[in-house]
């Protein structure tokens, strides 16, 4: 079974509108440690007991070299024979993560859950904006195929970008889970918590009504039978959360993703 290494990425330097996601990793860990929640995923596998799991804490992301630090850390995890599960931070972190993943595995398939396609060529003059990571990923050939689920902000500019890169998008209008293809191995999963409806995840910077329910997202993950080589959970903003509702969702997703990465879905 694969060993899952949890890595915190406390950065929101590339956020727009508001900051806050830098505080996410610590808050998610806190929820996971409380008596209100145990360590079992829905398949019955438990962190540490059934799922080989280690938490190396948060990276020190300062001085303008955040992306290089993230890439090196993920590369070290992979070189050690482990698989990364990363807690953002804003969504800009997915680009350096994918550089390390692809350097190790070659181009992979990506399942991306989000309200936004994050396909701007550049946003407000910043090509590393959290609104642009999937443009950088596709330009660099880091993904064999990109499937986006939960999208409900597809403007004309990003529609053209999606066509340019061959992105397969499943918007929330008339969403049907069974229409989402089961991606082949190797698979990377990136979950932006604003892919969920704000009723389920109010603790995000960009509220976009009409999103997935928590159950729909869990059912999407439950359908996966591919080899999951890594995953990230991003864009949780503790400053906007209500009674830690969104932190609890993130902690729940952490357990489910850890089970997938460990290979509990394939045993």
N, C-alpha and C positions, 0 to 999 in steps of 0.2 A: 504494500500500500504506500502511496506517495506521502512524504512528509510535507505538511503545509507550514510555511513560514509567514507569520503576520508582521507586516511592516507599516508603521504609521508615517504619513506624509503630511505634516502640519504646515501647509502653505496655501495661501490664497493670493499670492502676489499677482497672478494673472486673472483675477476675478474682475468682473464689471458690475456696476450697480451698487454692490455693497460687499464688504469683507465679512469674515466670520468662519468660513470652512476650515481655517487653520486650527480652530479649537475642536474639530470633530473627533480625531482619533481618541483623545483622552476621555471625552464624554461617552463614546461608544463602548470603550473598555469598561468604564465605570458601570454602565447598565448591565454589561455581561457578567460583572462580578457580584451583582446584588442578588439577594435571596429570591427576588421576584422571578428570576429566570435561571433555569438550569442549563447544562451544557449539551443537551441532546438536540440533534437535528430531527426533522420529521421522519426520517428513515429509521430512527432509533439509535444511530451511531452517536457517540459522545466524544466531545473534544478531549484530548489527552488519553482517554481510555481506549477508544476504538479508532479515533482519528489521530494519527501522529501529528502533533501540533506544537509549534513553538512561537513565542511572541518575542521579537527582538527589540520591541519598543519603537520610539519615534526617531526618525532621522533628524539630524540638525540641519535644517534647510535655511541657510542664511548666506548673505554676501553675493547674491546674484548668480550663484552656481548651482541653483536648485536642480535644474534638469540633469546636469552631469552627475550630481550626487545620487539622484534617483536611479539613473541608468546603471551606475556602478554597483549600487546596492542590489538591484534586481539581478544583474549579471553574476554577482557573488553568490546570491541565493541559488541560482540555477547551476553554477559551477560546482556547488556543494551537493548537488543531487536533490535539491529541494524545490518546491514550487511556491511562488509568491501569491499572497493574498494581501492586497494593499488597501489601506484606509486613507482616502484623501480627507482634506485638501480639495482644491477645485479641480475641474476636469482637465486642465492643462497637463496634469501628471501622467495621463494615459499615453502621451506621445513618447517621453523617455522610457516609460515602462515597455512599450511595444518595440522600441529600438533594441532593448536587451532581449526581449522574448524572441524576436525574429532573428537576431544574431545567433541565438542558441538553437532554435527550432526550425528556422526558415519561416517564410510567410505563413501565417495562420488564418483561420477563419475567426471572425469577431462577431459576437452577439452584443449589441449596444442598446441598452434601455435608457430612454431619455425623453423629455418633452421636446428637446431641441436637436436638430441634426448635427450641430457643431461643425458645420462645413464652410464657414466663412473663410475666404482666402486670407483675410486679416481683419481684425476687429479693432476699430479706433486706433489704427496704426500699429497694432501689436500682433505679429504673426504667430506668437505663442499664447495668445489669449485662450481662455477656457471656452471660447466660442469657435475655436479653429483646430482643435487637436486632430480631428479625423481628416481634415484636408492634409495636414502634415503627414499623417500615417499613410494615406492613400498615395500622396505624391512620392513618398519614399519607397513604395512597394512593400510595405510592412504587413499587408493583409491580402490573402487570397480572395476573400469575399467578406463584405461587410453587410450585415443585416441589422437594421435599426427598428426598434419596436417602441411604441408609445408616443411617437412623434405627433405633435399637434401645433407646430409653429413653422411649417414648411413654406417659406416665402419663395419668390421667384428666383432670387439669387442662389439660394441653397438648393432649389430644385435643379437648376442648371449644373451645379456642382455635383449633385447626386448622379445625374445623367452622365457627366464627364467621367466619374469614377466607377460607374456601374453599381452604385449602392442600391440595395433592395430595402425599401422602406415600407413599414406597416404602420399606417397612421391610426389614430384612435377613432376616426369616423368609421362606423360599421365594423369595428375590430372583431375578428374571429380568431381565437387562439390556434385552432387547427390549421389555419392557412399559413402560419409561420413555419418555415421549413426547419427540419431537424438538421442542423449543421454538422458537418463531418469533422473528424479529428485532423490535426490538433485544433482546439477551440479555446479562445480567450473571451472572457465575459467582462463587460464594463457596465456598471449600474450607476447611473446618475439618479439620485433619489427624487428629483423632480419629475422623473418618469411616472411616478405615482401621483394620483390625484392629491391635491393639498389636504383633502379631508383625512387622508391616511398618513401623509407626511408633510405637516405644516412647517417643519424646520428646514426650509430651503430658502435660498435668496430670491429665486424667481418662481413665484406662484403661477401655475398655469392650470386652470380648471379643466376637467374633462379627461383626466388621466386614468392609468391602470389602478385597480384595487390591489391591495396587498396580496389577496388570494390569487388574483390573475397572474401576478408576477411569480408567486411561488409555484403555481401550476405550470408556468412557462419553464421554470428551472427544472421542475419534476420530469418534464418530457425529454430532457437532455440525456443522451446515452453516449456522447462523444467523450474523448479523452480531453479533460479540461486542464490546460497547462498553466493557468493563472487567472486572476480576476481582480477587479477593483470595485470599491464602493466609494463614490465621491459626491461632493456638493451638499453634504449635510452642514447646516448652519445652526449651531446651538443657540445663537442669539435670537433666533426666530422660533425656536421650538416651544411647544406647549406641554408642560408636565412630562417632558422627555418622551413624548409619543414617537417622534421620529428617531430618536436614539434607540428606542426599543425595536423599531422596524429594522434599523441598520444592524443591530446586534443579532436579530433573527436571521437576516440575510447573511451575515458573517458565518453563522453556523451552517446554513444550507450550502453556501459556496465552499466552505471548508470540506464538507462531505463530498461534494462533487469533485473538487480538486484531488482529494485523497483517493478517489476512485470508488467510493461506496456505491455509486450508481452502476458500476461495472462488475461488481463482485457477485 
